[in-house]
Amino acid sequence: MVRCTAVVLLALFVAAPVMSAEEPAPTIRASIDRLKADPAPAYRPIAVASYARARRMDYGVVVTGLAVAGLYGGMFLGDLATRHCHCDDRESAVARFGLGGAIAGAALGVWLTWR
């Protein structure tokens, strides 16, 4: 085992300079010559794009917040509805109520933001 490891390491040390041959680094002048200096456009509507993006992010926050609130509200109502249930898996029923609440909250958020 030691001989095999020694042979592999020797082969790697011998072949390493060949395997990792790099091209010579270009000079600074060659790098500067490759650069392209395009003039900046005269008008860029930065404010309009960022305002639209901010509005979309606000919509996402509203929809996500209402979905989470609906999830917790649905789970609370599910807990109240199944409190006196003598079934084997009460948590599953509570989770199903929470899922319905999350869907309803997300739908309400979409409806509010698209009005």
C-alpha positions in Angstrom: 0.0 0.0 0.0 2.8 2.4 0.8 4.6 1.6 -2.5 1.4 2.3 -4.4 0.9 5.6 -2.6 4.5 6.6 -3.3 4.2 5.8 -7.0 1.0 7.8 -7.3 2.6 10.8 -5.5 5.7 10.6 -7.6 3.6 10.5 -10.8 1.7 13.5 -9.6 4.8 15.5 -8.7 6.3 14.7 -12.1 3.2 15.5 -14.1 2.0 18.5 -12.1 4.0 21.2 -13.9 2.7 19.9 -17.2 -0.9 19.7 -16.1 -1.0 23.2 -14.6 0.8 25.1 -17.3 -0.6 28.6 -17.5 -0.4 31.1 -20.2 1.8 34.1 -19.5 0.0 37.0 -17.9 -0.7 39.8 -20.4 1.0 43.1 -20.0 -0.9 46.1 -18.7 -0.8 47.8 -22.1 -2.4 44.8 -23.7 -5.2 44.7 -21.1 -5.9 48.4 -21.6 -6.0 47.9 -25.4 -8.6 45.2 -25.0 -11.0 47.5 -23.0 -13.8 49.0 -24.9 -14.9 52.4 -23.7 -18.6 52.8 -24.7 -20.1 56.1 -23.9 -22.9 56.1 -21.4 -26.4 56.6 -22.8 -27.8 60.1 -22.4 -31.0 59.1 -20.7 -31.5 56.1 -18.4 -34.9 55.8 -16.6 -33.5 54.7 -13.3 -36.2 56.1 -11.1 -39.1 54.6 -13.0 -37.6 51.1 -13.0 -36.8 51.2 -9.3 -40.2 52.5 -8.4 -41.9 49.7 -10.4 -39.6 47.2 -8.7 -40.4 48.6 -5.3 -44.1 48.4 -6.0 -43.8 44.7 -7.0 -41.8 44.0 -3.8 -44.5 45.7 -1.8 -47.1 43.5 -3.4 -45.1 40.4 -2.6 -44.8 41.5 1.1 -48.6 42.0 1.3 -49.4 38.7 -0.3 -46.8 36.8 1.8 -47.9 38.5 5.0 -51.6 37.7 4.5 -50.8 34.1 3.6 -48.8 33.7 6.8 -51.6 35.4 8.8 -54.2 33.1 7.1 -52.1 30.1 8.0 -52.0 30.9 11.6 -55.6 32.0 11.7 -56.7 28.8 9.9 -54.7 26.7 12.4 -56.3 28.5 15.3 -59.8 27.9 13.9 -58.8 24.3 13.2 -57.7 23.9 16.7 -60.9 25.3 18.0 -63.0 23.1 15.7 -61.2 19.9 16.5 -60.6 20.5 20.2 -63.2 17.9 21.3 -62.5 15.5 18.5 -61.6 12.0 19.6 -59.8 11.1 16.4 -56.3 9.6 16.1 -54.6 12.4 14.1 -55.9 15.7 15.3 -52.8 17.6 14.1 -53.5 16.7 10.5 -57.0 18.3 10.6 -55.5 21.4 12.2 -52.8 21.5 9.4 -55.5 21.2 6.7 -57.4 24.1 8.3 -54.2 26.1 8.2 -53.6 25.3 4.6 -57.0 26.5 3.7 -56.4 29.7 5.7 -53.1 30.3 3.9 -54.7 29.9 0.5 -57.5 32.2 1.5 -55.0 34.8 2.8 -52.8 34.7 -0.3 -55.9 35.0 -2.5 -57.0 38.0 -0.4 -53.6 39.6 -0.8 -53.6 39.1 -4.6 -57.1 40.6 -4.8 -56.1 43.6 -2.6 -52.9 44.3 -4.6 -54.5 44.1 -8.0 -57.3 46.5 -7.3 
